[in-house]
Amino acid sequence: MAERVFNFGAGPAVLPEPVLEQIRDHLPALPGVGMSVLEISHRSPAFDEILATAEANIRALAGVPDDYRVLFLQGGATLQFSMVPMNLLPPDGTADYLLTGSWAAQAAREAEKFGSVRVAATTEAEGFGRLPSAAEIDISSTAAYVHATTNNTIAGTQWPAMPDVGDRPLVVDASSDILSRPIDVAGHGLIYAGAQKNLGPAGVTVVIVRPDLAERGPSSLPKLLRYATYVQGGSRPNTPPVFAIYVVSLVTAWLRDQGGLQAAAARNERKAAKLYAAIDRTDFYRGVADPDSRSRMNVTFRLPTPELEAGFIHETEAAGLSGLKGHRSVGGLRASIYNAFPEAGVDALAAFMAEFERTYG
């Protein structure tokens, strides 16, 4: 392939090079089909196979129970901020939300348009730099569901394990860490994730949902905003994002061939540990997230001055280390190291950090 930089961008994010090569080789014509995946009908046998493969790979990797539905939608996680309450929150009901980052807060604000939202825990006053402790979480026994965000890309925090919500359905936005580690799907009511960080390109959203919850949405909803529509139509009530689902099928096959989620978790832990060690080695770099809440997907840190941060970003870009500027709402630096991010890139950044400190520290 052409020379590639190390892409630390938060999303759309790095894809596995073997997948990119397979896409390149088969883009003019899928083997045995005679036309590009960009041209095939979403009702064709070729796409039947792609869709079935993507679903089967996700089921096998995550251990999805047989009765759970795996759906492919559009609109990203942001549309799910609305679809979840539209389908799961009764007019007279209340939903509990755990506010651990900007995206979790946005999800709660969207839900307020459709019903009553109760904040069961929040760390907003502390800039979302840590996750709430178990003692700080107050789950209502009557909540229609409890919503949480598994990994918070902006501040760089991640639940090491999801909190106990009792018998309430747990709904999670797993956009930035889905399939990065083993997950107890049966312990969740609904999992949703935009694909553009760990699953594939932007344009498709995966929803894994318990069957009773999939059917809960009222028939008065517009058909494309009901989960039941996608169950009944096999994720094809209209033309789905064919190419994006095709890439998901390839990425999940690559992940399977790399050893599955246990192996992915070990790689991700090792990569993150190297960067956190580079941050903690001296006082020149400062981690944003509390150590007990640190993300394995998004490593956030600061330098002593904004001027040094600007210089760091400029020099890393010149060195082929791209996308390290922190989110515009908080500034600083952020290294996003999702499943497909190569360990060699982590080593290169750690070496750069040591040299930058030697020069400017």
C-alpha positions as CSV (number, residue, x, y, z in Angstrom):
1,M,0.0,0.0,0.0
2,A,1.0,3.7,-0.3
3,E,2.9,5.0,2.7
4,R,0.5,5.3,5.7
5,V,0.8,7.5,8.8
6,F,-0.2,6.3,12.2
7,N,-3.8,7.5,12.5
8,F,-4.7,8.3,16.2
9,G,-7.9,9.9,15.1
10,A,-11.0,9.4,17.3
11,G,-13.2,8.4,14.4
12,P,-13.6,7.7,11.6
13,A,-10.7,5.7,12.8
14,V,-8.0,3.3,11.6
15,L,-9.0,0.1,9.8
16,P,-7.0,-3.1,9.6
17,E,-4.6,-3.0,6.7
18,P,-5.5,-6.5,5.5
19,V,-9.1,-5.4,5.3
20,L,-8.2,-2.3,3.3
21,E,-6.1,-4.5,0.9
22,Q,-9.0,-6.9,0.5
23,I,-11.4,-4.0,-0.2
24,R,-9.0,-2.6,-2.8
25,D,-8.5,-5.9,-4.5
26,H,-12.2,-6.7,-4.7
27,L,-13.6,-3.2,-5.2
28,P,-14.0,-3.4,-9.0
29,A,-15.7,-6.8,-8.8
30,L,-16.6,-9.1,-6.0
31,P,-15.3,-12.7,-6.7
32,G,-18.0,-14.7,-8.4
33,V,-20.3,-11.6,-8.7
34,G,-18.8,-9.6,-11.5
35,M,-19.7,-6.2,-10.1
36,S,-18.5,-4.0,-7.3
37,V,-20.0,-4.2,-3.8
38,L,-20.9,-0.5,-4.5
39,E,-23.2,-1.6,-7.3
40,I,-24.9,-4.8,-6.0
41,S,-28.5,-4.8,-5.1
42,H,-29.4,-5.0,-1.4
43,R,-31.8,-7.7,-2.3
44,S,-29.2,-9.8,-4.1
45,P,-27.8,-13.2,-3.1
46,A,-24.4,-11.6,-2.8
47,F,-25.6,-9.1,-0.2
48,D,-27.6,-11.8,1.6
49,E,-24.3,-13.5,2.2
50,I,-22.6,-10.3,3.3
51,L,-25.3,-9.4,5.7
52,A,-25.5,-13.0,7.1
53,T,-21.7,-13.1,7.5
54,A,-21.6,-9.7,9.4
55,E,-24.3,-10.9,11.8
56,A,-22.8,-14.3,12.3
57,N,-19.3,-12.8,13.0
58,I,-20.7,-10.4,15.6
59,R,-22.8,-13.2,17.2
60,A,-19.7,-15.5,17.5
61,L,-17.3,-12.8,18.7
62,A,-19.6,-11.3,21.4
63,G,-21.5,-14.5,22.3
64,V,-24.8,-13.0,21.4
65,P,-27.7,-15.2,22.7
66,D,-29.7,-16.9,20.0
67,D,-32.9,-14.9,20.7
68,Y,-31.3,-11.5,20.7
69,R,-31.6,-9.5,17.5
70,V,-28.6,-8.1,15.6
71,L,-29.7,-5.1,13.5
72,F,-27.9,-2.8,11.1
73,L,-29.2,0.7,11.0
74,Q,-28.2,4.2,9.8
75,G,-28.0,7.5,11.6
76,G,-25.1,6.7,13.9
77,A,-25.2,6.6,17.7
78,T,-26.8,10.1,17.7
79,L,-30.0,8.7,16.2
80,Q,-30.0,6.0,18.9
81,F,-30.1,8.8,21.5
82,S,-33.7,9.4,20.2
83,M,-34.6,5.9,19.1
84,V,-34.0,4.3,22.5
85,P,-36.5,6.5,24.4
86,M,-38.9,6.5,21.5
87,N,-39.1,2.7,21.6
88,L,-38.4,1.9,25.3
89,L,-39.7,4.8,27.4
90,P,-43.5,4.8,28.0
91,P,-45.3,8.1,28.2
92,D,-45.7,7.9,31.9
93,G,-42.4,6.2,32.6
94,T,-38.9,7.3,33.7
95,A,-35.5,6.3,32.4
96,D,-32.3,6.5,34.5
97,Y,-29.1,8.0,32.8
98,L,-25.5,7.8,34.0
99,L,-23.8,10.9,32.9
100,T,-20.1,10.1,32.5
101,G,-19.2,12.2,29.5
102,S,-20.4,14.6,26.8
103,W,-22.1,11.9,24.7
104,A,-23.9,10.5,27.7
105,A,-25.2,13.9,28.5
106,Q,-26.3,14.4,24.9
107,A,-28.2,11.1,25.0
108,A,-30.0,12.2,28.2
109,R,-31.0,15.6,26.6
110,E,-32.4,13.8,23.6
111,A,-34.4,11.4,25.8
112,E,-35.9,14.3,27.7
113,K,-37.8,15.2,24.5
114,F,-39.8,11.9,24.8
115,G,-40.3,11.4,28.5
116,S,-39.0,11.8,32.0
117,V,-35.2,11.4,32.5
118,R,-33.7,10.8,35.9
119,V,-29.9,11.3,36.5
120,A,-28.8,8.3,38.4
121,A,-25.2,9.5,38.7
122,T,-23.0,12.2,37.2
123,T,-19.4,13.4,37.3
124,E,-20.0,16.5,35.2
125,A,-19.0,18.9,37.9
126,E,-15.5,17.3,37.8
127,G,-15.2,17.6,34.0
128,F,-16.1,13.9,33.5
129,G,-12.5,13.0,34.5
130,R,-13.7,9.9,36.5
131,L,-16.5,7.4,36.6
132,P,-18.9,7.4,39.5
133,S,-18.4,4.8,42.3
134,A,-21.0,2.2,43.0
135,A,-22.0,4.2,46.1
136,E,-22.8,7.2,43.9
137,I,-25.1,5.4,41.6
138,D,-28.8,5.5,42.5
139,I,-30.9,3.3,40.3
140,S,-34.7,3.6,40.4
141,S,-36.6,0.4,40.9
142,T,-39.2,1.6,38.4
143,A,-36.9,2.9,35.6
144,A,-37.9,1.7,32.2
145,Y,-34.2,1.3,31.4
146,V,-30.8,2.5,32.6
147,H,-28.6,4.1,30.0
148,A,-24.8,4.2,30.2
149,T,-21.9,5.0,27.8
150,T,-19.3,2.3,28.1
151,N,-16.3,4.4,26.9
152,N,-16.1,8.2,27.0
153,T,-13.9,9.4,24.1
154,I,-13.5,13.0,25.0
155,A,-12.2,12.8,28.6
156,G,-10.8,9.3,28.1
157,T,-12.7,7.2,30.7
158,Q,-14.0,3.7,30.4
159,W,-16.1,1.5,32.6
160,P,-13.9,-1.5,33.6
161,A,-17.1,-3.4,34.1
162,M,-20.7,-2.2,33.7
163,P,-22.5,-1.2,36.9
164,D,-25.1,-3.4,38.5
165,V,-28.5,-2.1,37.6
166,G,-30.6,-4.8,39.1
167,D,-33.5,-6.1,37.0
168,R,-33.7,-2.9,35.0
169,P,-32.8,-3.3,31.3
170,L,-29.3,-1.9,30.7
171,V,-28.9,0.1,27.5
172,V,-25.4,1.1,26.5
173,D,-23.8,3.2,23.9
174,A,-20.7,1.1,23.1
175,S,-19.7,3.0,20.0
176,S,-16.1,3.5,21.0
177,D,-15.2,0.2,22.6
178,I,-17.5,-2.5,21.1
179,L,-15.7,-5.8,20.4
180,S,-12.6,-4.4,22.1
181,R,-13.0,-6.9,25.0
182,P,-15.4,-9.7,26.1
183,I,-18.9,-8.5,26.9
184,D,-21.8,-10.2,28.7
185,V,-24.5,-9.5,26.1
186,A,-27.2,-11.3,28.1
187,G,-26.6,-8.8,30.9
188,H,-27.8,-6.0,28.6
189,G,-31.1,-5.1,27.2
190,L,-29.8,-3.2,24.2
191,I,-26.3,-2.3,22.9
192,Y,-25.8,0.2,20.1
193,A,-22.6,1.3,18.4
194,G,-21.7,3.5,15.5
195,A,-19.2,1.4,13.4
196,Q,-16.6,4.0,12.7
197,K,-14.2,3.2,15.5
198,N,-13.9,-0.5,16.0
199,L,-16.3,-2.1,13.4
200,G,-15.9,-0.5,10.1
201,P,-16.5,2.8,8.3
202,A,-19.0,5.5,9.1
203,G,-22.5,4.9,7.8
204,V,-23.8,1.9,9.7
205,T,-24.9,1.4,13.3
206,V,-25.1,-2.0,15.0
207,V,-27.9,-2.6,17.5
208,I,-28.0,-5.8,19.6
209,V,-31.3,-5.9,21.4
210,R,-33.3,-8.3,23.6
211,P,-36.3,-9.6,21.6
212,D,-39.0,-8.2,24.0
213,L,-37.4,-4.7,23.9
214,A,-37.2,-4.9,20.1
215,E,-41.0,-5.2,20.0
216,R,-41.8,-2.5,22.6
217,G,-41.9,0.5,20.3
218,P,-45.4,1.8,19.7
219,S,-46.9,1.3,16.2
220,S,-47.5,5.1,16.0
221,L,-43.8,5.7,15.5
222,P,-42.5,6.3,12.0
223,K,-41.6,2.9,10.6
224,L,-37.8,3.6,10.3
225,L,-37.7,4.7,14.0
226,R,-39.1,1.3,15.3
227,Y,-36.7,-1.5,16.1
228,A,-39.4,-3.9,15.2
229,T,-39.3,-2.7,11.6
230,Y,-35.7,-3.8,11.3
231,V,-36.4,-7.1,12.9
232,Q,-39.3,-7.8,10.6
233,G,-37.4,-6.6,7.5
234,G,-34.1,-8.2,8.2
235,S,-32.3,-4.8,8.5
236,R,-33.7,-4.0,5.0
237,P,-36.8,-2.0,5.4
238,N,-35.1,0.4,2.9
239,T,-31.8,0.3,1.2
240,P,-29.2,-0.3,3.9
241,P,-25.6,1.0,3.8
242,V,-24.4,-2.0,1.7
243,F,-20.7,-1.0,1.5
244,A,-20.4,-0.2,5.2
245,I,-21.9,-3.5,6.2
246,Y,-19.6,-5.3,3.8
247,V,-16.6,-3.7,5.6
248,V,-18.1,-4.7,9.0
249,S,-18.1,-8.3,7.7
250,L,-14.4,-8.1,6.8
251,V,-13.4,-6.3,10.0
252,T,-15.2,-8.8,12.2
253,A,-13.6,-11.7,10.3
254,W,-10.2,-10.1,10.8
255,L,-10.9,-9.8,14.5
256,R,-11.9,-13.4,14.7
257,D,-8.7,-14.5,12.9
258,Q,-6.7,-12.4,15.4
259,G,-7.9,-14.5,18.3
260,G,-11.3,-13.0,19.2
261,L,-12.1,-10.7,22.0
262,Q,-9.9,-12.2,24.7
263,A,-6.9,-11.6,22.4
264,A,-8.2,-8.1,21.5
265,A,-8.5,-7.2,25.2
266,A,-4.9,-8.3,25.9
267,R,-3.6,-6.3,22.9
268,N,-5.6,-3.2,23.9
269,E,-4.4,-3.4,27.5
270,R,-0.8,-3.7,26.4
271,K,-1.0,-0.8,24.0
272,A,-2.7,1.5,26.6
273,A,-0.3,0.5,29.3
274,K,2.6,1.7,27.2
275,L,1.1,5.1,26.7
276,Y,0.1,5.6,30.3
277,A,3.6,4.6,31.3
278,A,5.0,7.3,29.0
279,I,2.6,9.8,30.6
280,D,3.2,8.9,34.2
281,R,7.0,8.6,33.9
282,T,7.5,12.3,34.8
283,D,5.5,15.4,35.5
284,F,6.0,16.8,32.0
285,Y,2.9,14.9,30.8
286,R,-0.4,14.8,32.9
287,G,-3.2,12.3,32.3
288,V,-6.7,13.8,32.1
289,A,-8.6,10.8,33.5
290,D,-8.3,9.5,37.0
291,P,-6.1,6.3,36.9
292,D,-8.9,4.1,38.1
293,S,-11.2,5.3,35.2
294,R,-8.7,5.4,32.3
295,S,-9.8,4.3,28.9
296,R,-8.0,1.6,26.9
297,M,-9.4,3.2,23.7
298,N,-8.8,6.9,24.1
299,V,-5.7,8.1,26.0
300,T,-6.0,11.7,27.0
301,F,-3.2,13.9,28.4
302,R,-2.0,17.5,28.8
303,L,1.4,19.3,28.6
304,P,2.5,22.1,30.9
305,T,1.3,24.9,28.5
306,P,-1.0,25.4,25.6
307,E,2.0,26.5,23.6
308,L,3.8,23.2,24.2
309,E,0.6,21.3,23.2
310,A,0.4,23.2,19.9
311,G,4.0,22.5,19.2
312,F,3.5,18.8,20.1
313,I,0.6,18.5,17.6
314,H,2.6,20.3,14.9
315,E,5.6,18.1,15.3
316,T,3.7,14.8,15.6
317,E,1.9,15.6,12.3
318,A,5.3,16.2,10.6
319,A,6.5,12.9,12.1
320,G,3.6,10.8,10.7
321,L,1.7,10.6,13.9
322,S,-1.7,12.0,13.0
323,G,-4.9,13.0,14.8
324,L,-3.5,13.6,18.3
325,K,-5.3,16.9,18.9
326,G,-7.8,16.6,21.8
327,H,-11.5,17.2,21.3
328,R,-12.3,20.8,20.6
329,S,-14.4,21.1,23.8
330,V,-11.5,20.2,26.1
331,G,-8.3,20.7,24.2
332,G,-5.1,18.9,25.2
333,L,-4.0,15.7,23.4
334,R,-5.8,12.4,22.7
335,A,-4.4,9.2,21.3
336,S,-7.2,6.9,20.1
337,I,-5.9,3.3,19.9
338,Y,-8.8,1.2,18.8
339,N,-8.6,-2.5,17.9
340,A,-7.0,-2.0,14.5
341,F,-4.4,0.5,15.7
342,P,-1.0,-1.1,15.4
343,E,1.3,-1.5,18.4
344,A,4.1,-0.1,16.4
345,G,2.3,3.2,16.3
346,V,2.0,3.2,20.1
347,D,5.8,2.6,20.3
348,A,6.5,5.4,17.9
349,L,4.4,7.8,20.0
350,A,6.0,6.8,23.2
351,A,9.4,7.4,21.7
352,F,8.3,10.7,20.3
353,M,7.0,11.8,23.8
354,A,10.3,11.0,25.4
355,E,12.3,13.0,22.8
356,F,9.9,15.9,22.9
357,E,10.3,16.1,26.7
358,R,14.0,15.9,26.4
359,T,14.0,18.8,24.0
360,Y,11.4,21.0,25.7
361,G,11.1,19.8,29.2
